[in-house]
Amino acid sequence: MTTIKTAISVEQPLFQEIETLAKEMAVSRSRLFSLAARDFIQKQKGRRLLAAINAAHTEPDTEELDLIEKLKPMQRRLITDKW
């Protein structure tokens, strides 16, 4: 995989935490940033997917509720007749 060199600016306290964690994990700072970015991107994708799922499962509107109520007796008859 091709790598691209870039420069970023971070606050000094954050840099110290990054430095410490990279040493603890025995990885370079570059690797740690790559891992963190990948994790962040995956979490964002998960949040977008969850939002899409939630949007698809909104509460039914009045027309849908009316239709559901009308279908209940038919569903009961079908179940009762089968059993």
NUKOLMAR-958257 format. One record per atom (N, C-alpha, C, O, CB): atom name; residue number from 1; x, y, z. Coordinates in nm, 2 decimals, decimal comma, m for minus. Glycine has a CB too. Example, Ala and Ser with C-alpha at 12.3 -4.5 7.8 and 13.67 -1.06 7.14 Angstrom:
<sites>
<site "N"; 1; <1,32; m0,57; 0,78>>;
<site "CA"; 1; <1,23; m0,45; 0,78>>;
<site "C"; 1; <1,32; m0,33; 0,78>>;
<site "O"; 1; <1,42; m0,33; 0,85>>;
<site "CB"; 1; <1,13; m0,45; 0,90>>;
<site "N"; 2; <1,28; m0,22; 0,71>>;
<site "CA"; 2; <1,37; m0,11; 0,71>>;
<site "C"; 2; <1,29; 0,00; 0,79>>;
<site "O"; 2; <1,34; 0,11; 0,80>>;
<site "CB"; 2; <1,41; m0,06; 0,57>>;
</sites>
This chain:
<sites>
<site "N"; 1; <0,08; m0,12; 0,00>>;
<site "CA"; 1; <0,00; 0,00; 0,00>>;
<site "C"; 1; <0,09; 0,12; 0,00>>;
<site "O"; 1; <0,19; 0,13; 0,07>>;
<site "CB"; 1; <m0,10; 0,00; 0,12>>;
<site "N"; 2; <0,05; 0,22; m0,08>>;
<site "CA"; 2; <0,13; 0,34; m0,09>>;
<site "C"; 2; <0,10; 0,43; 0,03>>;
<site "O"; 2; <m0,02; 0,44; 0,08>>;
<site "CB"; 2; <0,10; 0,42; m0,22>>;
<site "N"; 3; <0,20; 0,49; 0,09>>;
<site "CA"; 3; <0,18; 0,58; 0,20>>;
<site "C"; 3; <0,21; 0,72; 0,16>>;
<site "O"; 3; <0,29; 0,75; 0,06>>;
<site "CB"; 3; <0,27; 0,54; 0,32>>;
<site "N"; 4; <0,14; 0,82; 0,22>>;
<site "CA"; 4; <0,16; 0,96; 0,19>>;
<site "C"; 4; <0,20; 1,03; 0,32>>;
<site "O"; 4; <0,14; 1,01; 0,42>>;
<site "CB"; 4; <0,03; 1,02; 0,14>>;
<site "N"; 5; <0,31; 1,10; 0,31>>;
<site "CA"; 5; <0,36; 1,18; 0,42>>;
<site "C"; 5; <0,28; 1,31; 0,43>>;
<site "O"; 5; <0,26; 1,38; 0,34>>;
<site "CB"; 5; <0,51; 1,20; 0,41>>;
<site "N"; 6; <0,24; 1,34; 0,56>>;
<site "CA"; 6; <0,17; 1,46; 0,58>>;
<site "C"; 6; <0,21; 1,52; 0,71>>;
<site "O"; 6; <0,28; 1,45; 0,80>>;
<site "CB"; 6; <0,01; 1,44; 0,58>>;
<site "N"; 7; <0,18; 1,64; 0,74>>;
<site "CA"; 7; <0,21; 1,71; 0,86>>;
<site "C"; 7; <0,08; 1,75; 0,93>>;
<site "O"; 7; <m0,01; 1,80; 0,86>>;
<site "CB"; 7; <0,31; 1,83; 0,84>>;
<site "N"; 8; <0,07; 1,73; 1,06>>;
<site "CA"; 8; <m0,04; 1,78; 1,13>>;
<site "C"; 8; <0,00; 1,85; 1,25>>;
<site "O"; 8; <0,12; 1,84; 1,30>>;
<site "CB"; 8; <m0,13; 1,66; 1,17>>;
<site "N"; 9; <m0,08; 1,93; 1,31>>;
<site "CA"; 9; <m0,06; 2,00; 1,43>>;
<site "C"; 9; <m0,15; 1,95; 1,54>>;
<site "O"; 9; <m0,27; 1,94; 1,52>>;
<site "CB"; 9; <m0,07; 2,16; 1,41>>;
<site "N"; 10; <m0,09; 1,92; 1,66>>;
<site "CA"; 10; <m0,17; 1,88; 1,77>>;
<site "C"; 10; <m0,12; 1,96; 1,89>>;
<site "O"; 10; <m0,01; 2,00; 1,90>>;
<site "CB"; 10; <m0,16; 1,73; 1,80>>;
<site "N"; 11; <m0,21; 1,97; 1,99>>;
<site "CA"; 11; <m0,17; 2,04; 2,12>>;
<site "C"; 11; <m0,06; 1,95; 2,19>>;
<site "O"; 11; <m0,06; 1,83; 2,17>>;
<site "CB"; 11; <m0,29; 2,06; 2,21>>;
<site "N"; 12; <0,03; 2,02; 2,26>>;
<site "CA"; 12; <0,14; 1,96; 2,33>>;
<site "C"; 12; <0,09; 1,84; 2,42>>;
<site "O"; 12; <0,15; 1,74; 2,42>>;
<site "CB"; 12; <0,21; 2,06; 2,41>>;
<site "N"; 13; <m0,01; 1,86; 2,51>>;
<site "CA"; 13; <m0,05; 1,75; 2,60>>;
<site "C"; 13; <m0,10; 1,63; 2,52>>;
<site "O"; 13; <m0,07; 1,52; 2,56>>;
<site "CB"; 13; <m0,17; 1,80; 2,69>>;
<site "N"; 14; <m0,17; 1,65; 2,41>>;
<site "CA"; 14; <m0,22; 1,54; 2,32>>;
<site "C"; 14; <m0,10; 1,47; 2,26>>;
<site "O"; 14; <m0,10; 1,35; 2,25>>;
<site "CB"; 14; <m0,31; 1,59; 2,22>>;
<site "N"; 15; <0,00; 1,55; 2,21>>;
<site "CA"; 15; <0,12; 1,49; 2,16>>;
<site "C"; 15; <0,19; 1,40; 2,26>>;
<site "O"; 15; <0,23; 1,29; 2,22>>;
<site "CB"; 15; <0,21; 1,60; 2,11>>;
<site "N"; 16; <0,20; 1,44; 2,38>>;
<site "CA"; 16; <0,26; 1,36; 2,48>>;
<site "C"; 16; <0,19; 1,23; 2,51>>;
<site "O"; 16; <0,25; 1,12; 2,52>>;
<site "CB"; 16; <0,27; 1,44; 2,62>>;
<site "N"; 17; <0,05; 1,24; 2,51>>;
<site "CA"; 17; <m0,03; 1,11; 2,52>>;
<site "C"; 17; <0,00; 1,02; 2,40>>;
<site "O"; 17; <0,01; 0,90; 2,42>>;
<site "CB"; 17; <m0,18; 1,15; 2,53>>;
<site "N"; 18; <0,00; 1,08; 2,28>>;
<site "CA"; 18; <0,02; 1,00; 2,16>>;
<site "C"; 18; <0,16; 0,93; 2,17>>;
<site "O"; 18; <0,17; 0,81; 2,14>>;
<site "CB"; 18; <0,02; 1,09; 2,03>>;
<site "N"; 19; <0,26; 1,01; 2,21>>;
<site "CA"; 19; <0,40; 0,96; 2,22>>;
<site "C"; 19; <0,40; 0,84; 2,32>>;
<site "O"; 19; <0,46; 0,74; 2,29>>;
<site "CB"; 19; <0,49; 1,07; 2,26>>;
<site "N"; 20; <0,34; 0,86; 2,43>>;
<site "CA"; 20; <0,34; 0,76; 2,54>>;
<site "C"; 20; <0,27; 0,63; 2,49>>;
<site "O"; 20; <0,32; 0,52; 2,51>>;
<site "CB"; 20; <0,27; 0,81; 2,66>>;
<site "N"; 21; <0,15; 0,65; 2,43>>;
<site "CA"; 21; <0,07; 0,53; 2,38>>;
<site "C"; 21; <0,15; 0,46; 2,27>>;
<site "O"; 21; <0,15; 0,33; 2,27>>;
<site "CB"; 21; <m0,06; 0,58; 2,33>>;
<site "N"; 22; <0,21; 0,53; 2,18>>;
<site "CA"; 22; <0,29; 0,47; 2,07>>;
<site "C"; 22; <0,40; 0,38; 2,13>>;
<site "O"; 22; <0,42; 0,27; 2,08>>;
<site "CB"; 22; <0,34; 0,57; 1,98>>;
<site "N"; 23; <0,47; 0,43; 2,23>>;
<site "CA"; 23; <0,57; 0,35; 2,29>>;
<site "C"; 23; <0,52; 0,23; 2,36>>;
<site "O"; 23; <0,57; 0,12; 2,35>>;
<site "CB"; 23; <0,65; 0,44; 2,40>>;
<site "N"; 24; <0,41; 0,25; 2,43>>;
<site "CA"; 24; <0,34; 0,13; 2,50>>;
<site "C"; 24; <0,30; 0,02; 2,40>>;
<site "O"; 24; <0,31; m0,09; 2,43>>;
<site "CB"; 24; <0,22; 0,18; 2,58>>;
<site "N"; 25; <0,25; 0,07; 2,29>>;
<site "CA"; 25; <0,20; m0,03; 2,19>>;
<site "C"; 25; <0,32; m0,08; 2,10>>;
<site "O"; 25; <0,30; m0,17; 2,01>>;
<site "CB"; 25; <0,10; 0,04; 2,10>>;
<site "N"; 26; <0,43; m0,02; 2,11>>;
<site "CA"; 26; <0,55; m0,05; 2,03>>;
<site "C"; 26; <0,52; m0,03; 1,88>>;
<site "O"; 26; <0,55; m0,11; 1,80>>;
<site "CB"; 26; <0,59; m0,20; 2,05>>;
<site "N"; 27; <0,46; 0,09; 1,85>>;
<site "CA"; 27; <0,43; 0,12; 1,71>>;
<site "C"; 27; <0,48; 0,27; 1,69>>;
<site "O"; 27; <0,50; 0,34; 1,79>>;
<site "CB"; 27; <0,28; 0,11; 1,68>>;
<site "N"; 28; <0,50; 0,30; 1,57>>;
<site "CA"; 28; <0,54; 0,44; 1,54>>;
<site "C"; 28; <0,42; 0,54; 1,56>>;
<site "O"; 28; <0,30; 0,49; 1,56>>;
<site "CB"; 28; <0,60; 0,45; 1,39>>;
<site "N"; 29; <0,45; 0,66; 1,57>>;
<site "CA"; 29; <0,34; 0,76; 1,58>>;
<site "C"; 29; <0,26; 0,76; 1,45>>;
<site "O"; 29; <0,13; 0,77; 1,46>>;
<site "CB"; 29; <0,40; 0,91; 1,60>>;
<site "N"; 30; <0,32; 0,74; 1,34>>;
<site "CA"; 30; <0,25; 0,73; 1,21>>;
<site "C"; 30; <0,15; 0,62; 1,22>>;
<site "O"; 30; <0,04; 0,63; 1,17>>;
<site "CB"; 30; <0,34; 0,72; 1,09>>;
<site "N"; 31; <0,20; 0,50; 1,26>>;
<site "CA"; 31; <0,11; 0,39; 1,27>>;
<site "C"; 31; <m0,01; 0,41; 1,37>>;
<site "O"; 31; <m0,12; 0,38; 1,34>>;
<site "CB"; 31; <0,19; 0,26; 1,31>>;
<site "N"; 32; <0,02; 0,47; 1,48>>;
<site "CA"; 32; <m0,08; 0,50; 1,58>>;
<site "C"; 32; <m0,19; 0,60; 1,52>>;
<site "O"; 32; <m0,31; 0,58; 1,53>>;
<site "CB"; 32; <m0,02; 0,57; 1,70>>;
<site "N"; 33; <m0,14; 0,70; 1,44>>;
<site "CA"; 33; <m0,24; 0,79; 1,38>>;
<site "C"; 33; <m0,32; 0,72; 1,27>>;
<site "O"; 33; <m0,44; 0,74; 1,26>>;
<site "CB"; 33; <m0,16; 0,91; 1,31>>;
<site "N"; 34; <m0,26; 0,63; 1,20>>;
<site "CA"; 34; <m0,33; 0,55; 1,10>>;
<site "C"; 34; <m0,44; 0,47; 1,17>>;
<site "O"; 34; <m0,55; 0,46; 1,12>>;
<site "CB"; 34; <m0,24; 0,47; 1,02>>;
<site "N"; 35; <m0,40; 0,40; 1,27>>;
<site "CA"; 35; <m0,49; 0,31; 1,35>>;
<site "C"; 35; <m0,61; 0,40; 1,40>>;
<site "O"; 35; <m0,73; 0,36; 1,39>>;
<site "CB"; 35; <m0,42; 0,24; 1,46>>;
<site "N"; 36; <m0,58; 0,51; 1,46>>;
<site "CA"; 36; <m0,68; 0,60; 1,52>>;
<site "C"; 36; <m0,77; 0,65; 1,41>>;
<site "O"; 36; <m0,89; 0,66; 1,43>>;
<site "CB"; 36; <m0,61; 0,72; 1,59>>;
<site "N"; 37; <m0,72; 0,69; 1,29>>;
<site "CA"; 37; <m0,80; 0,74; 1,19>>;
<site "C"; 37; <m0,89; 0,64; 1,13>>;
<site "O"; 37; <m1,01; 0,66; 1,11>>;
<site "CB"; 37; <m0,71; 0,80; 1,07>>;
<site "N"; 38; <m0,84; 0,51; 1,11>>;
<site "CA"; 38; <m0,92; 0,40; 1,06>>;
<site "C"; 38; <m1,03; 0,37; 1,16>>;
<site "O"; 38; <m1,15; 0,35; 1,12>>;
<site "CB"; 38; <m0,83; 0,28; 1,04>>;
<site "N"; 39; <m1,00; 0,37; 1,29>>;
<site "CA"; 39; <m1,11; 0,34; 1,39>>;
<site "C"; 39; <m1,21; 0,45; 1,39>>;
<site "O"; 39; <m1,33; 0,42; 1,39>>;
<site "CB"; 39; <m1,04; 0,34; 1,53>>;
<site "N"; 40; <m1,17; 0,58; 1,38>>;
<site "CA"; 40; <m1,27; 0,69; 1,37>>;
<site "C"; 40; <m1,36; 0,68; 1,25>>;
<site "O"; 40; <m1,48; 0,70; 1,26>>;
<site "CB"; 40; <m1,19; 0,82; 1,37>>;
<site "N"; 41; <m1,30; 0,65; 1,14>>;
<site "CA"; 41; <m1,38; 0,64; 1,01>>;
<site "C"; 41; <m1,48; 0,52; 1,02>>;
<site "O"; 41; <m1,59; 0,54; 0,98>>;
<site "CB"; 41; <m1,28; 0,61; 0,89>>;
<site "N"; 42; <m1,44; 0,41; 1,08>>;
<site "CA"; 42; <m1,53; 0,30; 1,10>>;
<site "C"; 42; <m1,65; 0,33; 1,19>>;
<site "O"; 42; <m1,76; 0,30; 1,17>>;
<site "CB"; 42; <m1,46; 0,17; 1,15>>;
<site "N"; 43; <m1,61; 0,41; 1,30>>;
<site "CA"; 43; <m1,72; 0,45; 1,39>>;
<site "C"; 43; <m1,82; 0,55; 1,32>>;
<site "O"; 43; <m1,94; 0,54; 1,34>>;
<site "CB"; 43; <m1,66; 0,52; 1,51>>;
<site "N"; 44; <m1,77; 0,64; 1,24>>;
<site "CA"; 44; <m1,85; 0,73; 1,17>>;
<site "C"; 44; <m1,94; 0,65; 1,07>>;
<site "O"; 44; <m2,06; 0,68; 1,06>>;
<site "CB"; 44; <m1,77; 0,83; 1,09>>;
<site "N"; 45; <m1,89; 0,55; 1,00>>;
<site "CA"; 45; <m1,97; 0,47; 0,91>>;
<site "C"; 45; <m2,08; 0,40; 0,99>>;
<site "O"; 45; <m2,19; 0,39; 0,94>>;
<site "CB"; 45; <m1,88; 0,37; 0,83>>;
<site "N"; 46; <m2,04; 0,35; 1,10>>;
<site "CA"; 46; <m2,14; 0,28; 1,19>>;
<site "C"; 46; <m2,25; 0,37; 1,23>>;
<site "O"; 46; <m2,37; 0,34; 1,24>>;
<site "CB"; 46; <m2,07; 0,22; 1,31>>;
<site "N"; 47; <m2,21; 0,50; 1,27>>;
<site "CA"; 47; <m2,31; 0,60; 1,31>>;
<site "C"; 47; <m2,41; 0,63; 1,20>>;
<site "O"; 47; <m2,53; 0,65; 1,22>>;
<site "CB"; 47; <m2,24; 0,72; 1,37>>;
<site "N"; 48; <m2,35; 0,65; 1,08>>;
<site "CA"; 48; <m2,43; 0,68; 0,96>>;
<site "C"; 48; <m2,53; 0,56; 0,93>>;
<site "O"; 48; <m2,64; 0,59; 0,90>>;
<site "CB"; 48; <m2,34; 0,71; 0,84>>;
<site "N"; 49; <m2,48; 0,44; 0,94>>;
<site "CA"; 49; <m2,56; 0,33; 0,91>>;
<site "C"; 49; <m2,68; 0,32; 1,02>>;
<site "O"; 49; <m2,79; 0,29; 0,98>>;
<site "CB"; 49; <m2,48; 0,20; 0,92>>;
<site "N"; 50; <m2,64; 0,34; 1,14>>;
<site "CA"; 50; <m2,75; 0,34; 1,25>>;
<site "C"; 50; <m2,85; 0,45; 1,22>>;
<site "O"; 50; <m2,97; 0,43; 1,24>>;
<site "CB"; 50; <m2,68; 0,36; 1,39>>;
<site "N"; 51; <m2,80; 0,57; 1,18>>;
<site "CA"; 51; <m2,90; 0,67; 1,15>>;
<site "C"; 51; <m2,99; 0,64; 1,04>>;
<site "O"; 51; <m3,11; 0,67; 1,04>>;
<site "CB"; 51; <m2,82; 0,81; 1,12>>;
<site "N"; 52; <m2,94; 0,57; 0,94>>;
<site "CA"; 52; <m3,02; 0,53; 0,82>>;
<site "C"; 52; <m3,12; 0,42; 0,86>>;
<site "O"; 52; <m3,23; 0,43; 0,82>>;
<site "CB"; 52; <m2,93; 0,48; 0,71>>;
<site "N"; 53; <m3,08; 0,33; 0,95>>;
<site "CA"; 53; <m3,17; 0,23; 1,00>>;
<site "C"; 53; <m3,28; 0,29; 1,08>>;
<site "O"; 53; <m3,39; 0,25; 1,07>>;
<site "CB"; 53; <m3,09; 0,12; 1,08>>;
<site "N"; 54; <m3,24; 0,38; 1,17>>;
<site "CA"; 54; <m3,34; 0,44; 1,25>>;
<site "C"; 54; <m3,44; 0,53; 1,17>>;
<site "O"; 54; <m3,56; 0,53; 1,20>>;
<site "CB"; 54; <m3,27; 0,54; 1,36>>;
<site "N"; 55; <m3,39; 0,59; 1,07>>;
<site "CA"; 55; <m3,47; 0,67; 0,98>>;
<site "C"; 55; <m3,57; 0,58; 0,90>>;
<site "O"; 55; <m3,69; 0,62; 0,88>>;
<site "CB"; 55; <m3,39; 0,75; 0,88>>;
<site "N"; 56; <m3,53; 0,46; 0,87>>;
<site "CA"; 56; <m3,61; 0,37; 0,80>>;
<site "C"; 56; <m3,72; 0,31; 0,89>>;
<site "O"; 56; <m3,82; 0,26; 0,84>>;
<site "CB"; 56; <m3,53; 0,26; 0,73>>;
<site "N"; 57; <m3,70; 0,31; 1,02>>;
<site "CA"; 57; <m3,79; 0,25; 1,11>>;
<site "C"; 57; <m3,86; 0,36; 1,20>>;
<site "O"; 57; <m3,86; 0,34; 1,32>>;
<site "CB"; 57; <m3,72; 0,15; 1,20>>;
<site "N"; 58; <m3,91; 0,46; 1,13>>;
<site "CA"; 58; <m3,98; 0,56; 1,21>>;
<site "C"; 58; <m4,12; 0,51; 1,24>>;
<site "O"; 58; <m4,16; 0,41; 1,19>>;
<site "CB"; 58; <m3,99; 0,69; 1,12>>;
<site "N"; 59; <m4,18; 0,58; 1,33>>;
<site "CA"; 59; <m4,32; 0,54; 1,37>>;
<site "C"; 59; <m4,41; 0,56; 1,25>>;
<site "O"; 59; <m4,40; 0,65; 1,17>>;
<site "CB"; 59; <m4,37; 0,63; 1,49>>;
<site "N"; 60; <m4,50; 0,46; 1,24>>;
<site "CA"; 60; <m4,60; 0,47; 1,13>>;
<site "C"; 60; <m4,69; 0,59; 1,14>>;
<site "O"; 60; <m4,72; 0,64; 1,25>>;
<site "CB"; 60; <m4,69; 0,34; 1,12>>;
<site "N"; 61; <m4,73; 0,65; 1,02>>;
<site "CA"; 61; <m4,82; 0,76; 1,03>>;
<site "C"; 61; <m4,96; 0,72; 1,05>>;
<site "O"; 61; <m4,98; 0,60; 1,06>>;
<site "CB"; 61; <m4,80; 0,85; 0,89>>;
<site "N"; 62; <m5,05; 0,81; 1,05>>;
<site "CA"; 62; <m5,19; 0,78; 1,08>>;
<site "C"; 62; <m5,25; 0,68; 0,98>>;
<site "O"; 62; <m5,32; 0,59; 1,01>>;
<site "CB"; 62; <m5,28; 0,91; 1,08>>;
<site "N"; 63; <m5,22; 0,70; 0,85>>;
<site "CA"; 63; <m5,27; 0,61; 0,75>>;
<site "C"; 63; <m5,22; 0,47; 0,77>>;
<site "O"; 63; <m5,30; 0,37; 0,76>>;
<site "CB"; 63; <m5,23; 0,66; 0,61>>;
<site "N"; 64; <m5,10; 0,46; 0,80>>;
<site "CA"; 64; <m5,04; 0,32; 0,83>>;
<site "C"; 64; <m5,10; 0,26; 0,95>>;
<site "O"; 64; <m5,13; 0,14; 0,95>>;
<site "CB"; 64; <m4,89; 0,33; 0,84>>;
<site "N"; 65; <m5,12; 0,34; 1,05>>;
<site "CA"; 65; <m5,19; 0,28; 1,17>>;
<site "C"; 65; <m5,33; 0,24; 1,15>>;
<site "O"; 65; <m5,37; 0,13; 1,20>>;
<site "CB"; 65; <m5,19; 0,39; 1,28>>;
<site "N"; 66; <m5,40; 0,31; 1,06>>;
<site "CA"; 66; <m5,54; 0,27; 1,03>>;
<site "C"; 66; <m5,54; 0,14; 0,95>>;
<site "O"; 66; <m5,62; 0,05; 0,98>>;
<site "CB"; 66; <m5,61; 0,38; 0,94>>;
<site "N"; 67; <m5,45; 0,13; 0,86>>;
<site "CA"; 67; <m5,44; 0,01; 0,78>>;
<site "C"; 67; <m5,40; m0,11; 0,87>>;
<site "O"; 67; <m5,46; m0,22; 0,85>>;
<site "CB"; 67; <m5,33; 0,02; 0,67>>;
<site "N"; 68; <m5,31; m0,09; 0,96>>;
<site "CA"; 68; <m5,27; m0,20; 1,05>>;
<site "C"; 68; <m5,39; m0,24; 1,13>>;
<site "O"; 68; <m5,42; m0,36; 1,15>>;
<site "CB"; 68; <m5,16; m0,15; 1,15>>;
<site "N"; 69; <m5,47; m0,15; 1,18>>;
<site "CA"; 69; <m5,59; m0,18; 1,26>>;
<site "C"; 69; <m5,69; m0,26; 1,17>>;
<site "O"; 69; <m5,76; m0,35; 1,22>>;
<site "CB"; 69; <m5,65; m0,06; 1,32>>;
<site "N"; 70; <m5,71; m0,22; 1,05>>;
<site "CA"; 70; <m5,80; m0,29; 0,96>>;
<site "C"; 70; <m5,75; m0,43; 0,93>>;
<site "O"; 70; <m5,84; m0,52; 0,91>>;
<site "CB"; 70; <m5,82; m0,21; 0,83>>;
<site "N"; 71; <m5,62; m0,45; 0,92>>;
<site "CA"; 71; <m5,57; m0,59; 0,89>>;
<site "C"; 71; <m5,57; m0,68; 1,00>>;
<site "O"; 71; <m5,57; m0,80; 0,98>>;
<site "CB"; 71; <m5,43; m0,57; 0,83>>;
<site "N"; 72; <m5,57; m0,63; 1,12>>;
<site "CA"; 72; <m5,57; m0,72; 1,24>>;
<site "C"; 72; <m5,67; m0,83; 1,24>>;
<site "O"; 72; <m5,64; m0,95; 1,27>>;
<site "CB"; 72; <m5,58; m0,64; 1,37>>;
<site "N"; 73; <m5,80; m0,80; 1,22>>;
<site "CA"; 73; <m5,90; m0,91; 1,22>>;
<site "C"; 73; <m5,87; m1,02; 1,11>>;
<site "O"; 73; <m5,89; m1,14; 1,13>>;
<site "CB"; 73; <m6,04; m0,85; 1,19>>;
<site "N"; 74; <m5,82; m0,97; 0,99>>;
<site "CA"; 74; <m5,79; m1,07; 0,89>>;
<site "C"; 74; <m5,67; m1,16; 0,93>>;
<site "O"; 74; <m5,67; m1,28; 0,90>>;
<site "CB"; 74; <m5,76; m1,00; 0,76>>;
<site "N"; 75; <m5,58; m1,10; 0,99>>;
<site "CA"; 75; <m5,46; m1,17; 1,04>>;
<site "C"; 75; <m5,50; m1,28; 1,14>>;
<site "O"; 75; <m5,46; m1,39; 1,14>>;
<site "CB"; 75; <m5,35; m1,08; 1,09>>;
<site "N"; 76; <m5,59; m1,23; 1,24>>;
<site "CA"; 76; <m5,64; m1,33; 1,34>>;
<site "C"; 76; <m5,71; m1,44; 1,28>>;
<site "O"; 76; <m5,69; m1,56; 1,32>>;
<site "CB"; 76; <m5,73; m1,25; 1,44>>;
<site "N"; 77; <m5,80; m1,41; 1,18>>;
<site "CA"; 77; <m5,87; m1,52; 1,11>>;
<site "C"; 77; <m5,77; m1,62; 1,04>>;
<site "O"; 77; <m5,79; m1,74; 1,05>>;
<site "CB"; 77; <m5,97; m1,47; 1,01>>;
<site "N"; 78; <m5,67; m1,57; 0,98>>;
<site "CA"; 78; <m5,58; m1,65; 0,91>>;
<site "C"; 78; <m5,51; m1,74; 1,01>>;
<site "O"; 78; <m5,49; m1,86; 0,98>>;
<site "CB"; 78; <m5,48; m1,57; 0,83>>;
<site "N"; 79; <m5,46; m1,68; 1,12>>;
<site "CA"; 79; <m5,39; m1,76; 1,22>>;
<site "C"; 79; <m5,49; m1,87; 1,28>>;
<site "O"; 79; <m5,45; m1,98; 1,30>>;
<site "CB"; 79; <m5,33; m1,67; 1,33>>;
<site "N"; 80; <m5,61; m1,83; 1,32>>;
<site "CA"; 80; <m5,70; m1,92; 1,38>>;
<site "C"; 80; <m5,74; m2,03; 1,28>>;
<site "O"; 80; <m5,75; m2,15; 1,33>>;
<site "CB"; 80; <m5,83; m1,84; 1,42>>;
<site "N"; 81; <m5,76; m2,00; 1,16>>;
<site "CA"; 81; <m5,79; m2,10; 1,06>>;
<site "C"; 81; <m5,68; m2,20; 1,04>>;
<site "O"; 81; <m5,71; m2,32; 1,02>>;
<site "CB"; 81; <m5,83; m2,04; 0,92>>;
<site "N"; 82; <m5,56; m2,16; 1,05>>;
<site "CA"; 82; <m5,44; m2,25; 1,03>>;
<site "C"; 82; <m5,42; m2,34; 1,15>>;
<site "O"; 82; <m5,37; m2,45; 1,13>>;
<site "CB"; 82; <m5,31; m2,16; 1,00>>;
<site "N"; 83; <m5,45; m2,29; 1,27>>;
<site "CA"; 83; <m5,42; m2,37; 1,39>>;
<site "C"; 83; <m5,55; m2,44; 1,43>>;
<site "O"; 83; <m5,55; m2,51; 1,53>>;
<site "CB"; 83; <m5,37; m2,28; 1,50>>;
</sites>
